[in-house]
Amino acid sequence: MPKIITTTQLQQNIGQIDDYAQEGPVIVTNYGKANLVIFPYFEGSDEAIEDYWENYEMWQNRKVLEERYKKSIESGPSDLAF
């Protein structure tokens, strides 16, 4: 179960947050809205972080991406054969 803290708690208790993050995710809220998540780092997690970041960017830009590929979706499957 993630621990939920405020931005103020993060600023005031950064040392304790490190301890919490070793046990599970820490969700940081700002004015009641989730703002970021803190996970512990482990050797080899770089690829997972890169994948997460790519998903985050696509989510942030989803409307632009949906508009860009709308014609392709509407045209249906391609008849390209190999």
C-alpha positions as CSV (number, residue, x, y, z in Angstrom):
1,M,0.0,0.0,0.0
2,P,1.5,3.3,-1.0
3,K,2.1,6.0,1.7
4,I,0.5,9.3,0.9
5,I,2.2,12.5,2.0
6,T,1.9,16.2,1.2
7,T,4.6,18.4,-0.5
8,T,5.1,20.1,2.9
9,Q,5.7,16.7,4.6
10,L,8.2,15.8,1.9
11,Q,10.1,19.0,2.4
12,Q,10.1,18.7,6.2
13,N,10.9,15.0,6.5
14,I,13.0,14.1,3.5
15,G,15.1,11.7,5.5
16,Q,12.1,9.7,6.7
17,I,10.7,9.6,3.2
18,D,13.7,7.6,2.1
19,D,12.8,5.0,4.7
20,Y,9.2,4.9,3.5
21,A,10.3,4.5,-0.1
22,Q,12.3,1.5,0.7
23,E,9.1,-0.2,1.9
24,G,6.8,0.9,-0.9
25,P,5.8,3.8,-3.2
26,V,5.3,7.2,-1.7
27,I,2.7,9.4,-3.4
28,V,3.2,13.1,-2.9
29,T,0.2,15.4,-3.1
30,N,-0.1,19.1,-3.6
31,Y,-3.5,20.7,-2.6
32,G,-5.0,17.2,-2.4
33,K,-4.0,16.2,-5.9
34,A,-1.4,13.5,-6.5
35,N,1.7,15.2,-7.9
36,L,4.5,12.6,-8.0
37,V,5.4,9.2,-6.9
38,I,8.7,8.2,-5.2
39,F,10.1,4.7,-5.8
40,P,13.3,3.1,-4.5
41,Y,16.1,2.8,-7.1
42,F,17.7,-0.5,-7.7
43,E,20.4,-1.6,-10.0
44,G,19.0,-2.3,-13.5
45,S,15.8,-0.2,-13.0
46,D,16.9,2.3,-15.7
47,E,15.0,0.5,-18.5
48,A,11.8,0.5,-16.4
49,I,12.2,4.2,-15.6
50,E,12.7,5.0,-19.3
51,D,9.6,2.9,-20.2
52,Y,7.6,4.7,-17.5
53,W,8.8,8.1,-18.8
54,E,7.8,7.3,-22.3
55,N,4.3,6.2,-21.2
56,Y,4.0,9.4,-19.1
57,E,4.9,11.6,-22.1
58,M,2.5,9.8,-24.4
59,W,-0.3,10.2,-21.7
60,Q,0.5,13.9,-21.5
61,N,0.4,14.3,-25.3
62,R,-2.5,11.8,-25.9
63,K,-4.8,14.3,-27.5
64,V,-2.2,15.5,-30.0
65,L,-1.3,11.9,-30.7
66,E,-4.9,10.8,-31.1
67,E,-5.5,13.6,-33.6
68,R,-2.3,12.8,-35.5
69,Y,-3.2,9.2,-36.0
70,K,-7.0,9.6,-36.3
71,K,-6.9,9.2,-40.1
72,S,-4.9,6.1,-39.9
73,I,-7.3,4.5,-37.4
74,E,-10.3,5.5,-39.5
75,S,-8.8,4.0,-42.7
76,G,-8.8,0.6,-41.1
77,P,-6.3,-2.3,-41.5
78,S,-3.7,-2.0,-44.3
79,D,-3.7,-4.4,-47.2
80,L,0.1,-4.4,-47.2
81,A,1.4,-8.0,-47.6
82,F,4.9,-9.3,-47.2
